[in-house]
Amino acid sequence: MAHPLPLPPGALSPPKSSATSAVMSHITEKTSASSKKSQWQKGELIGRGECLYWNKPVCKETGASCAVKEVDIILDDPKSAECIKQLEQEIKVLHHLKHENIVQYYGSEVVDDHLYIYLEYVHPGSINRYVREHCGDITESIVCNFTRQILNGLAYLHSTNTIHRDIKGANLLVDASGVVKLADFGIGKHLTGLSYELSLKGSPYWMAPEVMQADIQKDGNHRVALLADIWSLGCTVIEMLTGKPPWSEFEGAQAMFKVLNSTPPIPEMLSSEGKDFLRHCFCRNPVERPSACMLLEHPFIRNANYQNY
């Protein structure tokens, strides 16, 4: 059994959560599914990881593109198992989300020892890539425009009690029209019940200090847990402005020490509203940190003269 794979434009609703577990149950059984993959002409390789490939296939009927994550299912291989675990988590999070600032999930299936996840194709790529290609040319108004859209995505995401846990330029996609979309939900988590614990996951330079301290646990306060994404957003704003995240000159234990004990330096080139915005993002006590909805009303966002990129 596999997820139905609607075509990107005018697609059917994403599959239900019961289908998600059904797909993943076939991973250990190595069972072939009735493939929808035949609907797509395999396209160019657009990225690769340690055990994962990104392709851009084209629909044979409509010519529409999507992005496909493909991973080999190798039994008793720790790297394959970890990759599949993250993809399973991404499916679990994405299948119930639908927002213009979150990458759209179309479906997934297991075919002949391969797991395929079909996602919205966003071109030209990540904010991280955009920053590298335009280093020194990103104005504050462009940064503000991107930040507003990230906040819109986070406000929706957090309204579903879901935390991203890895907000950074590499996991934020921007299309040719300047629309920003949250992506890569491999360590995202939907918070349920009164008892939960968030493990030490994420990218250290963008990580909130309370996450690094494993300090978000079992207090039943979902709002506090969600606000780790706001700290990461502040680090991403600095990344957009300077081309690198806070404390990038340090490595390993030194970088962790800085995150745990210091507030990231705020770039001098920022306006007074921008500096105040970052000070709010970097409240070390997460209880005092504003939500995404609150930050959308901050003067840095509300009064900005937005410039398309």
Residue frames as qw, qx, qy, qz and C-alpha x, y, z in Angstrom:
[[0.000, 0.888, 0.460, 0.000, 0.00, 0.00, 0.00],
 [0.447, 0.051, 0.023, 0.893, 1.27, 3.48, -0.83],
 [0.081, 0.589, 0.277, -0.755, 0.22, 7.05, -0.41],
 [0.517, 0.723, 0.432, 0.151, -1.80, 8.37, -3.33],
 [0.443, -0.270, 0.188, 0.834, 0.33, 10.77, -5.34],
 [0.319, 0.857, 0.377, -0.145, -1.73, 13.71, -6.58],
 [0.568, 0.448, 0.146, 0.675, -0.18, 15.91, -9.23],
 [0.335, -0.185, -0.279, 0.881, 1.23, 19.19, -7.93],
 [0.222, 0.008, -0.052, -0.974, -1.09, 21.83, -9.48],
 [0.692, -0.100, -0.182, -0.691, -4.72, 21.14, -8.58],
 [0.313, 0.150, -0.927, 0.141, -3.72, 18.11, -6.54],
 [0.657, -0.506, -0.506, -0.235, -6.04, 16.12, -4.34],
 [0.489, -0.793, 0.226, -0.284, -5.80, 16.52, -0.58],
 [0.167, 0.528, -0.810, 0.194, -2.66, 15.07, 1.04],
 [0.665, -0.149, -0.725, -0.102, -3.06, 11.52, 2.36],
 [0.636, -0.681, 0.005, -0.363, -4.24, 10.82, 5.88],
 [0.218, -0.678, 0.667, -0.222, -2.01, 9.78, 8.75],
 [0.868, -0.079, 0.460, -0.168, -3.18, 6.17, 8.62],
 [0.819, 0.566, -0.050, 0.082, -1.64, 5.91, 5.17],
 [0.097, 0.824, -0.516, 0.213, 1.64, 7.22, 6.52],
 [0.552, -0.433, 0.684, -0.199, 2.01, 4.38, 8.98],
 [0.908, 0.269, 0.303, -0.106, 0.94, 1.92, 6.29],
 [0.589, 0.749, -0.283, 0.109, 3.69, 3.08, 3.96],
 [0.055, -0.718, 0.643, -0.262, 6.36, 2.89, 6.62],
 [0.803, -0.219, 0.505, -0.227, 5.27, -0.59, 7.70],
 [0.897, 0.441, 0.036, 0.016, 6.39, -1.84, 4.28],
 [0.174, 0.838, -0.509, 0.096, 9.95, -0.66, 4.84],
 [0.417, -0.454, 0.773, -0.152, 10.90, -3.56, 7.08],
 [0.806, 0.206, 0.532, -0.153, 8.95, -6.01, 4.93],
 [0.139, -0.387, 0.625, 0.663, 10.66, -4.80, 1.71],
 [0.472, 0.485, 0.735, -0.040, 7.37, -5.11, -0.16],
 [0.155, 0.104, 0.453, 0.872, 6.86, -3.61, -3.61],
 [0.281, 0.522, 0.454, -0.665, 4.01, -1.14, -3.84],
 [0.480, 0.642, 0.542, 0.251, 1.75, -0.45, -6.79],
 [0.430, -0.269, 0.053, 0.860, 3.86, 2.38, -8.13],
 [0.247, 0.913, 0.278, -0.166, 2.74, 5.87, -9.05],
 [0.387, -0.588, 0.378, 0.601, 6.37, 6.55, -9.97],
 [0.474, 0.250, 0.680, 0.501, 5.52, 5.61, -13.55],
 [0.173, 0.903, 0.391, -0.031, 3.57, 8.88, -13.81],
 [0.153, -0.934, 0.191, 0.262, 6.85, 10.76, -13.62],
 [0.767, 0.532, -0.171, 0.314, 9.81, 11.07, -15.97],
 [0.712, -0.502, -0.094, 0.482, 12.95, 10.99, -13.84],
 [0.237, 0.954, -0.010, 0.184, 14.64, 14.38, -13.90],
 [0.433, 0.611, -0.445, 0.491, 17.95, 15.94, -12.98],
 [0.661, -0.358, -0.492, 0.438, 19.72, 15.30, -9.71],
 [0.024, -0.838, -0.039, -0.544, 19.29, 18.47, -7.64],
 [0.295, -0.698, 0.489, -0.433, 20.96, 17.38, -4.41],
 [0.827, -0.021, -0.561, 0.041, 22.34, 14.48, -2.43],
 [0.483, -0.716, 0.376, -0.335, 23.13, 13.56, 1.15],
 [0.234, -0.465, 0.851, -0.068, 24.90, 10.69, 2.85],
 [0.254, 0.122, 0.958, 0.051, 22.14, 8.23, 1.96],
 [0.339, 0.693, 0.542, -0.333, 19.56, 10.36, 0.18],
 [0.297, 0.095, 0.501, 0.808, 19.07, 11.79, -3.31],
 [0.295, 0.625, 0.305, -0.655, 16.98, 14.74, -4.51],
 [0.306, 0.178, 0.703, 0.617, 15.55, 14.51, -8.02],
 [0.317, 0.420, 0.117, -0.842, 13.28, 16.79, -10.05],
 [0.313, 0.242, 0.872, 0.290, 10.96, 14.55, -12.09],
 [0.300, 0.160, -0.198, -0.919, 8.45, 15.86, -14.62],
 [0.611, 0.271, 0.627, -0.400, 4.88, 14.58, -14.86],
 [0.292, 0.039, 0.784, 0.546, 4.45, 12.76, -18.17],
 [0.153, 0.672, 0.714, 0.127, 0.86, 13.99, -18.55],
 [0.043, -0.956, -0.280, 0.075, 1.08, 17.65, -17.49],
 [0.542, 0.571, -0.162, 0.595, 4.76, 18.60, -17.61],
 [0.423, -0.845, 0.101, -0.312, 4.57, 19.77, -13.97],
 [0.484, 0.394, -0.659, 0.420, 7.65, 19.37, -11.78],
 [0.701, -0.685, -0.024, -0.197, 7.98, 18.20, -8.21],
 [0.076, 0.654, -0.710, 0.252, 10.87, 17.36, -5.90],
 [0.936, -0.156, -0.279, -0.150, 11.49, 13.77, -4.87],
 [0.283, -0.647, 0.677, -0.206, 13.50, 12.55, -1.92],
 [0.912, 0.151, -0.352, -0.148, 14.75, 9.04, -2.64],
 [0.298, -0.626, 0.687, -0.216, 16.50, 6.75, -0.19],
 [0.605, 0.172, -0.769, -0.114, 17.68, 3.16, -0.57],
 [0.774, -0.465, 0.178, -0.392, 16.20, 0.82, 2.01],
 [0.543, 0.394, -0.718, 0.186, 19.12, -1.26, 3.25],
 [0.821, -0.511, -0.200, -0.158, 18.38, -3.67, 6.07],
 [0.823, -0.420, -0.063, 0.378, 20.81, -3.64, 9.01],
 [0.490, 0.361, 0.015, 0.794, 22.47, -0.45, 7.75],
 [0.273, -0.579, -0.461, 0.614, 22.53, 2.22, 10.52],
 [0.054, -0.240, 0.185, 0.951, 22.85, 5.16, 8.10],
 [0.241, -0.252, -0.698, -0.626, 19.91, 3.97, 6.02],
 [0.353, -0.542, -0.748, 0.147, 17.86, 3.35, 9.16],
 [0.209, -0.496, -0.279, 0.795, 18.54, 6.86, 10.51],
 [0.065, 0.082, -0.401, -0.910, 17.72, 8.45, 7.17],
 [0.314, -0.375, -0.777, -0.396, 14.46, 6.52, 6.92],
 [0.313, -0.542, -0.635, 0.453, 13.60, 7.48, 10.51],
 [0.070, -0.381, -0.046, 0.921, 13.98, 11.18, 9.65],
 [0.206, -0.054, -0.585, -0.782, 11.94, 10.82, 6.47],
 [0.319, -0.468, -0.823, -0.042, 9.22, 8.99, 8.38],
 [0.210, -0.548, -0.437, 0.682, 9.15, 11.88, 10.84],
 [0.028, 0.209, -0.264, -0.941, 8.97, 14.37, 7.97],
 [0.275, -0.285, -0.761, -0.513, 5.97, 12.54, 6.49],
 [0.321, -0.525, -0.737, 0.281, 4.30, 12.43, 9.90],
 [0.130, -0.506, -0.219, 0.824, 4.67, 16.20, 10.33],
 [0.052, 0.206, -0.395, -0.894, 4.03, 17.38, 6.76],
 [0.030, -0.304, -0.882, -0.360, 1.01, 15.30, 5.83],
 [0.111, -0.736, -0.651, 0.148, -1.40, 17.46, 7.86],
 [0.192, -0.594, -0.027, 0.781, 0.12, 20.88, 7.02],
 [0.411, 0.581, 0.516, 0.477, -1.14, 23.17, 4.26],
 [0.141, -0.885, -0.114, 0.429, 0.10, 26.77, 4.10],
 [0.570, 0.813, -0.025, 0.120, 1.59, 29.00, 1.41],
 [0.041, 0.834, -0.513, 0.199, 4.81, 29.38, 3.44],
 [0.617, -0.340, 0.706, -0.077, 5.33, 25.65, 4.05],
 [0.198, 0.318, -0.799, -0.470, 6.52, 23.28, 1.34],
 [0.804, 0.039, 0.043, -0.592, 3.62, 21.12, 0.14],
 [0.319, -0.225, 0.921, 0.004, 3.70, 17.35, 0.66],
 [0.605, 0.225, -0.388, -0.657, 2.15, 15.32, -2.18],
 [0.963, -0.084, -0.016, -0.255, 2.66, 11.73, -1.12],
 [0.132, -0.607, 0.784, 0.002, 5.11, 8.88, -0.63],
 [0.961, 0.104, -0.063, -0.249, 5.56, 5.25, -1.55],
 [0.468, -0.503, 0.713, 0.140, 7.92, 2.31, -1.24],
 [0.845, 0.488, -0.070, -0.207, 8.92, 0.64, -4.52],
 [0.890, 0.305, -0.219, 0.259, 11.57, -2.07, -4.92],
 [0.726, -0.326, -0.215, 0.567, 13.66, -1.22, -1.85],
 [0.235, 0.220, 0.022, 0.946, 13.39, 2.53, -2.40],
 [0.062, -0.708, -0.575, 0.404, 11.40, 5.07, -0.40],
 [0.218, 0.373, 0.324, 0.842, 10.13, 8.04, -2.41],
 [0.060, -0.671, -0.495, 0.550, 8.72, 11.24, -0.92],
 [0.289, 0.532, 0.461, 0.649, 7.05, 13.66, -3.35],
 [0.226, -0.646, -0.321, 0.655, 7.18, 17.35, -2.44],
 [0.303, 0.935, 0.162, -0.089, 6.53, 20.74, -3.99],
 [0.709, 0.161, 0.111, 0.677, 9.45, 21.85, -6.16],
 [0.120, -0.961, -0.111, 0.222, 10.72, 25.29, -5.13],
 [0.696, 0.232, 0.172, 0.657, 13.18, 26.97, -7.50],
 [0.567, 0.607, -0.540, 0.138, 15.82, 28.41, -7.38],
 [0.697, -0.010, -0.642, 0.318, 16.42, 26.98, -3.89],
 [0.560, -0.572, -0.476, 0.364, 17.35, 27.79, -0.31],
 [0.115, -0.991, 0.002, -0.068, 17.83, 31.15, 1.37],
 [0.670, -0.538, 0.355, 0.368, 21.30, 29.87, 2.28],
 [0.630, 0.250, 0.482, 0.556, 22.08, 29.55, -1.42],
 [0.175, 0.892, 0.286, 0.303, 20.58, 32.95, -2.14],
 [0.398, -0.896, 0.125, 0.152, 22.75, 34.55, 0.57],
 [0.692, -0.276, 0.441, 0.501, 25.90, 32.92, -0.84],
 [0.510, 0.448, 0.498, 0.540, 25.12, 34.08, -4.36],
 [0.047, 0.848, 0.215, 0.482, 24.23, 37.64, -3.31],
 [0.636, -0.442, -0.321, 0.545, 26.67, 38.17, -0.46],
 [0.277, -0.268, -0.039, 0.922, 26.73, 41.85, 0.43],
 [0.135, -0.144, -0.442, -0.875, 23.73, 42.68, -1.78],
 [0.317, -0.533, -0.781, -0.077, 20.87, 41.72, 0.53],
 [0.103, -0.464, 0.096, -0.875, 19.11, 44.82, 1.78],
 [0.146, 0.026, 0.743, -0.653, 17.36, 45.05, 5.11],
 [0.618, 0.192, 0.059, -0.761, 14.01, 45.31, 3.31],
 [0.682, 0.204, -0.649, -0.269, 14.61, 41.97, 1.57],
 [0.242, 0.089, -0.868, 0.423, 15.62, 40.38, 4.88],
 [0.346, 0.089, 0.469, -0.807, 12.49, 41.84, 6.44],
 [0.697, 0.199, -0.289, -0.625, 10.33, 40.47, 3.61],
 [0.583, 0.146, -0.799, 0.003, 11.79, 36.98, 4.03],
 [0.063, 0.054, -0.771, 0.631, 11.46, 37.20, 7.83],
 [0.539, 0.071, 0.187, -0.818, 7.78, 38.17, 7.62],
 [0.769, 0.155, -0.455, -0.421, 7.07, 35.10, 5.48],
 [0.433, 0.139, -0.841, 0.295, 9.03, 32.81, 7.79],
 [0.189, -0.008, 0.595, -0.781, 7.00, 34.19, 10.70],
 [0.689, 0.096, -0.113, -0.709, 3.77, 33.54, 8.79],
 [0.714, 0.141, -0.676, -0.118, 4.83, 29.92, 8.29],
 [0.265, 0.095, -0.790, 0.545, 5.89, 29.56, 11.93],
 [0.410, -0.045, 0.328, -0.850, 2.67, 31.14, 13.22],
 [0.809, 0.073, -0.290, -0.506, 0.66, 28.54, 11.29],
 [0.622, 0.186, -0.744, 0.156, 3.00, 25.70, 12.25],
 [0.079, 0.116, -0.705, 0.695, 2.91, 26.60, 15.94],
 [0.586, -0.067, 0.101, -0.801, -0.90, 26.90, 15.84],
 [0.872, 0.039, -0.411, -0.263, -0.88, 23.15, 15.16],
 [0.698, -0.623, 0.347, -0.074, 1.42, 22.57, 18.18],
 [0.918, 0.241, 0.069, 0.308, 4.24, 21.58, 15.83],
 [0.290, -0.843, 0.309, 0.333, 7.85, 22.68, 16.29],
 [0.708, 0.658, -0.254, -0.023, 10.30, 22.72, 13.37],
 [0.797, -0.530, 0.202, 0.207, 13.52, 22.45, 15.46],
 [0.659, -0.118, 0.377, 0.640, 15.91, 23.28, 12.60],
 [0.302, 0.929, 0.213, -0.031, 15.10, 26.74, 11.28],
 [0.414, -0.539, 0.364, 0.637, 18.08, 28.02, 9.27],
 [0.315, 0.611, -0.306, -0.659, 18.81, 29.32, 5.78],
 [0.069, 0.230, -0.914, -0.327, 19.45, 25.86, 4.31],
 [0.075, 0.334, 0.933, -0.108, 15.97, 24.69, 5.38],
 [0.268, 0.693, 0.329, -0.583, 14.09, 27.72, 4.02],
 [0.467, 0.248, 0.635, 0.563, 13.29, 27.70, 0.30],
 [0.182, 0.647, 0.101, -0.733, 12.54, 30.74, -1.83],
 [0.630, 0.456, 0.586, 0.227, 10.98, 30.61, -5.29],
 [0.412, 0.257, 0.320, 0.814, 11.47, 32.87, -8.30],
 [0.148, -0.761, -0.350, -0.526, 8.70, 35.19, -7.08],
 [0.053, 0.465, -0.482, 0.741, 10.31, 35.62, -3.67],
 [0.782, -0.415, -0.085, -0.457, 7.87, 33.37, -1.80],
 [0.040, 0.473, -0.816, 0.329, 9.58, 31.70, 1.18],
 [0.867, -0.198, -0.289, -0.355, 8.64, 28.20, 2.33],
 [0.484, -0.545, 0.646, -0.229, 9.66, 26.27, 5.44],
 [0.836, 0.280, -0.439, -0.173, 11.14, 22.90, 4.46],
 [0.509, 0.286, -0.749, 0.313, 13.06, 19.90, 5.82],
 [0.627, -0.505, 0.146, -0.574, 10.89, 18.72, 8.70],
 [0.725, 0.154, -0.667, 0.075, 13.03, 15.65, 9.41],
 [0.355, -0.078, -0.713, 0.600, 13.41, 16.54, 13.10],
 [0.366, -0.332, -0.041, -0.868, 10.13, 18.42, 13.45],
 [0.168, -0.172, -0.919, 0.312, 7.77, 17.28, 16.17],
 [0.429, -0.521, -0.356, -0.646, 4.06, 17.54, 16.88],
 [0.016, 0.177, -0.712, 0.679, 3.59, 18.18, 20.60],
 [0.612, -0.373, -0.491, -0.495, 0.70, 16.29, 22.15],
 [0.720, -0.439, -0.517, 0.146, -0.51, 15.57, 25.67],
 [0.353, -0.923, 0.063, -0.142, 0.72, 17.13, 28.88],
 [0.652, -0.567, 0.439, 0.248, 4.03, 15.29, 28.99],
 [0.780, 0.602, -0.008, 0.170, 6.69, 15.51, 26.32],
 [0.554, -0.631, 0.294, 0.456, 10.42, 15.88, 25.97],
 [0.596, 0.795, -0.114, -0.005, 12.49, 17.44, 23.21],
 [0.859, -0.220, 0.149, 0.437, 15.89, 15.89, 22.71],
 [0.213, -0.705, 0.294, 0.610, 19.04, 17.72, 21.66],
 [0.593, 0.364, 0.596, 0.400, 18.39, 18.06, 17.94],
 [0.230, 0.959, 0.132, -0.097, 19.05, 20.82, 15.47],
 [0.656, 0.497, -0.115, 0.557, 22.02, 22.77, 14.15],
 [0.566, -0.437, -0.376, 0.590, 24.18, 24.13, 17.02],
 [0.237, 0.027, 0.047, 0.970, 24.78, 27.63, 15.62],
 [0.332, -0.346, -0.339, -0.809, 21.02, 28.22, 15.31],
 [0.541, -0.358, -0.759, 0.047, 20.02, 26.29, 18.44],
 [0.391, -0.765, -0.005, -0.512, 18.24, 27.93, 21.36],
 [0.060, 0.491, -0.739, 0.458, 20.15, 27.65, 24.66],
 [0.668, -0.187, 0.474, -0.542, 17.28, 25.86, 26.41],
 [0.934, 0.268, -0.139, -0.192, 17.37, 23.15, 23.73],
 [0.516, 0.530, -0.605, 0.294, 21.12, 22.74, 24.12],
 [0.199, -0.370, 0.691, -0.589, 20.57, 22.40, 27.86],
 [0.364, -0.235, -0.882, -0.186, 17.79, 19.86, 27.19],
 [0.037, 0.094, 0.531, -0.841, 15.72, 22.19, 29.36],
 [0.573, 0.027, -0.161, -0.803, 12.40, 21.80, 27.51],
 [0.383, 0.001, -0.921, -0.072, 10.84, 18.78, 29.06],
 [0.396, -0.386, -0.829, 0.086, 7.76, 17.47, 30.77],
 [0.016, -0.217, -0.413, 0.884, 6.34, 20.78, 31.95],
 [0.257, 0.600, 0.756, -0.056, 3.29, 20.60, 29.70],
 [0.109, 0.800, 0.062, -0.587, 3.93, 24.12, 28.34],
 [0.709, 0.416, 0.451, 0.347, 3.80, 23.68, 24.58],
 [0.223, 0.969, 0.060, 0.087, 4.17, 27.41, 23.97],
 [0.374, -0.802, 0.429, 0.183, 7.58, 27.51, 25.67],
 [0.713, -0.073, 0.617, 0.326, 8.82, 24.57, 23.59],
 [0.559, 0.698, 0.391, 0.218, 7.66, 26.18, 20.34],
 [0.002, 0.993, -0.078, -0.087, 9.61, 29.35, 21.09],
 [0.649, -0.368, 0.479, 0.462, 12.92, 27.58, 20.42],
 [0.563, 0.508, 0.489, 0.431, 12.08, 28.21, 16.75],
 [0.050, 0.989, 0.126, 0.066, 12.01, 31.97, 17.44],
 [0.475, -0.713, 0.385, 0.345, 15.60, 31.96, 18.70],
 [0.632, 0.048, 0.617, 0.467, 16.60, 30.05, 15.56],
 [0.357, 0.822, 0.384, 0.222, 14.76, 32.64, 13.46],
 [0.183, -0.959, 0.133, 0.171, 16.86, 35.39, 15.05],
 [0.563, -0.414, 0.574, 0.427, 20.03, 33.48, 14.14],
 [0.563, 0.426, 0.606, 0.365, 18.69, 33.11, 10.59],
 [0.151, 0.976, 0.158, -0.003, 18.15, 36.87, 10.31],
 [0.334, -0.785, 0.421, 0.308, 21.83, 37.34, 11.22],
 [0.631, -0.011, 0.678, 0.378, 22.74, 34.65, 8.67],
 [0.459, 0.737, 0.451, 0.208, 20.83, 36.54, 5.96],
 [0.010, -0.997, 0.036, 0.065, 22.51, 39.83, 6.85],
 [0.268, -0.784, 0.538, 0.155, 26.10, 38.62, 7.27],
 [0.658, 0.444, -0.573, -0.203, 26.28, 35.37, 5.29],
 [0.489, 0.099, -0.822, 0.273, 26.91, 33.24, 8.39],
 [0.598, -0.654, -0.428, -0.178, 25.17, 32.37, 11.66],
 [0.333, -0.844, 0.305, -0.290, 26.23, 33.68, 15.09],
 [0.625, -0.559, 0.545, -0.014, 29.39, 32.17, 16.58],
 [0.911, 0.411, -0.012, -0.017, 30.42, 30.56, 13.27],
 [0.302, 0.753, -0.535, 0.235, 34.05, 31.43, 14.03],
 [0.393, -0.428, 0.739, -0.341, 33.93, 28.86, 16.85],
 [0.652, 0.106, -0.689, -0.300, 33.64, 25.07, 16.60],
 [0.594, -0.123, -0.777, 0.167, 32.53, 22.21, 18.80],
 [0.470, -0.533, -0.577, 0.403, 32.58, 22.85, 22.54],
 [0.205, -0.185, -0.065, 0.959, 33.54, 26.51, 22.09],
 [0.248, -0.246, -0.464, -0.814, 30.49, 27.17, 19.93],
 [0.520, -0.505, -0.682, -0.098, 28.23, 25.37, 22.41],
 [0.412, -0.382, -0.422, 0.712, 29.71, 27.42, 25.27],
 [0.004, -0.005, 0.137, 0.991, 28.89, 30.63, 23.39],
 [0.405, -0.374, -0.597, -0.583, 25.30, 29.55, 22.72],
 [0.568, -0.482, -0.648, 0.159, 24.80, 28.55, 26.34],
 [0.474, -0.511, -0.320, 0.642, 26.35, 31.64, 27.92],
 [0.129, -0.320, 0.142, 0.928, 26.15, 34.58, 25.51],
 [0.492, 0.699, 0.394, -0.338, 23.62, 36.45, 23.42],
 [0.666, 0.344, 0.394, 0.533, 24.49, 36.57, 19.72],
 [0.191, -0.385, 0.069, 0.901, 26.05, 39.88, 18.63],
 [0.423, 0.748, 0.483, -0.166, 23.55, 42.02, 16.73],
 [0.567, 0.303, 0.312, 0.700, 24.86, 43.42, 13.41],
 [0.158, -0.472, -0.151, 0.854, 25.53, 47.14, 13.55],
 [0.017, -0.025, -0.519, -0.854, 24.12, 47.74, 10.07],
 [0.132, -0.539, -0.825, -0.103, 20.60, 46.93, 11.26],
 [0.200, -0.599, -0.132, -0.764, 18.05, 49.65, 11.90],
 [0.216, -0.274, 0.616, -0.706, 16.97, 50.35, 15.47],
 [0.815, -0.011, 0.080, -0.574, 13.74, 48.40, 14.80],
 [0.824, 0.273, -0.496, -0.038, 15.74, 45.46, 13.48],
 [0.250, 0.354, -0.729, 0.529, 18.02, 45.44, 16.50],
 [0.489, -0.179, 0.459, -0.720, 15.03, 45.52, 18.83],
 [0.880, 0.123, -0.215, -0.404, 13.43, 42.66, 16.88],
 [0.682, 0.280, -0.645, 0.203, 16.53, 40.51, 17.39],
 [0.065, -0.324, 0.659, -0.676, 16.71, 41.39, 21.08],
 [0.746, -0.078, 0.213, -0.627, 13.19, 39.99, 21.42],
 [0.876, 0.232, -0.396, -0.147, 14.16, 36.82, 19.51],
 [0.576, 0.307, -0.631, 0.421, 17.17, 36.37, 21.79],
 [0.560, -0.577, 0.260, -0.534, 15.40, 36.55, 25.16],
 [0.225, 0.342, -0.901, 0.146, 17.33, 33.89, 27.03],
 [0.339, 0.130, 0.790, -0.494, 14.32, 32.98, 29.14],
 [0.022, -0.200, -0.802, -0.562, 11.94, 31.34, 26.64],
 [0.049, -0.652, -0.712, 0.255, 8.94, 32.29, 28.78],
 [0.021, -0.738, -0.089, 0.669, 9.72, 35.94, 27.93],
 [0.186, -0.152, 0.653, 0.719, 10.32, 35.29, 24.23],
 [0.533, 0.360, 0.106, -0.758, 7.49, 36.51, 21.95],
 [0.693, 0.259, 0.673, 0.014, 5.55, 34.17, 19.69],
 [0.337, 0.149, 0.592, 0.717, 5.57, 34.30, 15.90],
 [0.006, 0.777, 0.577, 0.251, 2.15, 36.00, 15.94],
 [0.326, -0.861, -0.138, 0.365, 3.45, 38.66, 18.32],
 [0.444, -0.377, 0.378, 0.720, 6.55, 39.29, 16.22],
 [0.305, 0.487, 0.626, 0.527, 4.41, 39.83, 13.12],
 [0.107, -0.930, -0.337, -0.102, 3.18, 42.98, 14.91],
 [0.561, -0.511, 0.044, 0.649, 6.70, 44.23, 15.69],
 [0.218, 0.877, -0.042, -0.426, 7.58, 47.55, 13.96],
 [0.226, -0.459, 0.726, 0.461, 10.47, 45.85, 12.12],
 [0.246, 0.234, 0.899, 0.276, 7.87, 43.72, 10.32],
 [0.189, 0.736, 0.616, -0.207, 4.73, 45.85, 10.44],
 [0.095, 0.906, 0.018, -0.413, 6.27, 49.13, 9.28],
 [0.517, -0.275, 0.582, 0.565, 8.69, 47.70, 6.73],
 [0.501, 0.659, -0.189, -0.528, 8.91, 48.90, 3.15],
 [0.820, -0.054, 0.562, 0.093, 9.10, 45.45, 1.60],
 [0.286, 0.667, -0.517, -0.454, 11.38, 44.90, -1.36],
 [0.973, 0.185, 0.080, -0.110, 11.14, 41.88, -3.63],
 [0.590, -0.518, 0.504, 0.360, 14.36, 39.98, -4.04]]
